[in-house]
Every structure is written in structure tokens, then in C-alpha cells.
């Protein structure tokens, strides 16, 4: 008897069962990580897990930094989601955020002593939206008109944005020869976003919270959101339905880029008050994972963003507290993410086993 199996797409699971699978995957991952930790380091895995929590929420300041990191990652994830839901593979969020950072920094440096602060911030918002939107528009336009590969196009736009930022850092470096801009308008604080309640990160968190609700409504209940979903299912079907596919592609990618540009504004004007080529920190690529794990649902992205930031900050904490190589901590978080991503396979697909008799001596040679 031969055992055979085949994989088929599963009908939608009830939410309770889906979350039960996810919870079981996380529990199994923690057990495996605990075994690996005990064998390789001799540490108590419960103490390691407690340290991960302390790294993210151990103090009030750590909590604020964690939620600020969640807000930035969530904001970028919201930006790429409309394009992904349309099956347009936007791998250029890193560059779109970075070009928004450049636009904001340029306004702060060049107009900081020429405009009132309120007007300056308004100009910065418009400039960052325009710059990010342009970085999203270009690959969409070429794809819509000449069917270029959006993955390669958006990926290469990242490198162009990085080189532009590197060039202007040298132009604006302070002091000359340092290769850094330093804190922009440190004395006048022109172009800095205001603090709410004495908290530096609160405004950025609130802006992304509002953006989350707006994006959920846009995708779920607006005409544009419906067109994005139809184009994502089939461009040909969308054309038959009277939807102007090229227009939807260009409009949606311009929106994605503009939202990325807005996050660039938050990074420069609200959080760091400076600009570097690494200011985005790879979150443009991490946002791809956040969006896919959440199945393009902006509300679910809150939890996936929190999970990834929690694991990242926890990894840094256990590295410092236990004097471990950061790579070891990253291995633990990688195992946890592997099981979480793997659980999505079992939620969406099922494996069927069957037995068949092997007939010998039959057939012609």
C-alpha cells in the first residue's frame, strides 16, 4: 500500500479555530526556543522571556519607544497595503519613506528661517506627500503604460532615494567633513512637530492611529477600495466591469507613496529631527511581512506590527542583559516568526492523505 497526499485550499476557518492554530504555533515555538536556550546557554528560558518583555515595556520610556516603533512600522504597512491588495508588488516603501524624509529635511533646512513655524510644517507636509507620491507614481505609470516589472522598478527606486539622501547629507553636513547633518534647527526647533502632553512620540502615534482607521474605511467601504479589490482579483475582469485599470494602478500607487512620504515626515520632524541614509531602518521591507500576515486588514496590522517590534526590542534586551551575541537573540525571534508564518499555511490549506494499492506485475514493458 502506498500512502499519498495532496494539498488543497481550505474553506474559510472560523476565527476561533484560526486563532487557536496561531496560539498553538506560538506556544510550540516558545517551547522549542526554551529548549534551545537551555541547551546552548544554560539560562532559564522563563527568565529570557521575562527579559524580552522588559525590553519592550520594562519602563515608561521603553513603552513609549516601543509604541512609537509600532506606529512607524504600522504606518509604512498601511501605505503598502493598497498596492499589495491590488496585486501590485510595491517593494519600494523604503525609498518612498526616505524621499519623504529628504523633502521634510530640505524644507526645515532651506525654509526654517523664512517661514512661520505653522506655515513651515504645512509646507513640509505637502512636500513629503508630493515626494513620496512621485516615488510611487513613477513605477505605476511605467507599469500601466508599458507593462514594466513593478518589483524591479520599485526596488531600484530605493537605491536612487538612498543615493539622493547621501548626496544632500554631504551638501548640508554640519560641521563640514563630518558626513552628518546633525540635529536640524536644534536651537529654533523650526519645523519640529509639537509635543502633546510633554511626550515626544504621542503625536506620531495618534496620527498613525487616525491613518489606520481611515485606511480601513477606504479599503472596506469606499468605491476606490472596491476597485482595488476587483483589480487585485483579475485585471481582465476589472476591465470588463468598466474599471479603468491603468487609472486605478496609478492612483493607488501614488497614494501608497504619499502615505510613505508622510511617515518620512514623522521620522524627521516628529521623532529624530535629523536625516541619515539608514533612518528607515529596513522597515519598508518588514512592512511587507506585516501586511501579508494581517491579510491586508489594517486593524489586524496593529497586532502584527506590535508582535514584530516586541520581538525586535526584546532581542536587543536579552543580548545586553545576558551578554549574548545579538545573532542568538535573532535566531530565537526567527524561530517564533517561522512558526507564526507556518501557522498561516495550515489555516489556509489542508493536507489530504489517502492509500492506494500498488499493483505489481501489470502493464507492459
C-alpha positions, 0 to 999 in steps of 0.5 A: 500500500502506498500512502499519498497526499495532496494539498488543497485550499481550505474553506474559510476557518472560523476565527476561533479555530484560526486563532487557536492554530496561531496560539498553538504555533506560538506556544510550540515555538516558545517551547522549542526556543526554551529548549534551545536556550537551555541547551546552548546557554544554560539560562532559564528560558522563563527568565529570557522571556521575562527579559524580552518583555522588559525590553519592550515595556520594562519602563515608561520610556521603553513603552513609549519607544516601543509604541512609537516603533509600532506606529512607524512600522504600522504606518509604512504597512498601511501605505503598502497595503493598497498596492499589495491588495491590488496585486501590485508588488510595491517593494519600494516603501523604503525609498518612498519613506526616505524621499519623504524624509529628504523633502521634510529635511530640505524644507526645515533646512532651506525654509526654517528661517523664512517661514512661520513655524505653522506655515513651515510644517504645512509646507513640509507636509505637502512636500513629503506627500508630493515626494513620496507620491512621485516615488510611487507614481513613477513605477505605476505609470511605467507599469500601466503604460508599458507593462514594466516589472513593478518589483524591479522598478520599485526596488531600484527606486530605493537605491536612487532615494538612498543615493539622493539622501547621501548626496544632500547629507554631504551638501548640508553636513554640519560641521563640514567633513563630518558626513552628518547633518546633525540635529536640524534647527536644534536651537529654533526647533523650526519645523519640529512637530509639537509635543502633546502632553510633554511626550515626544512620540504621542503625536506620531502615534495618534496620527498613525492611529487616525491613518489606520482607521481611515485606511480601513474605511477606504479599503472596506467601504469606499468605491476606490477600495472596491476597485482595488479589490476587483483589480487585485482579483483579475485585471481582465475582469476589472476591465470588463466591469468598466474599471479603468485599470491603468487609472486605478494602478496609478492612483493607488500607487501614488497614494501608497507613496504619499502615505510613505512620504508622510511617515518620512515626515514623522521620522524627521520632524516628529521623532529624530529631527535629523536625516541619515541614509539608514533612518528607515531602518529596513522597515519598508521591507518588514512592512511587507511581512506585516501586511501579508500576515494581517491579510491586508486588514489594517486593524489586524496590522496593529497586532502584527506590527506590535508582535514584530517590534516586541520581538525586535526590542526584546532581542536587543534586551536579552543580548545586553542583559545576558551578554549574548551575541545579538545573532542568538537573540535573532535566531530565537525571534526567527524561530517564533516568526517561522512558526507564526508564518507556518501557522498561516499555511495550515489555516489556509490549506489542508493536507489530504492523505489517502492509500492506494494499492500498488499493483505489481506485475501489470502493464507492459514493458 
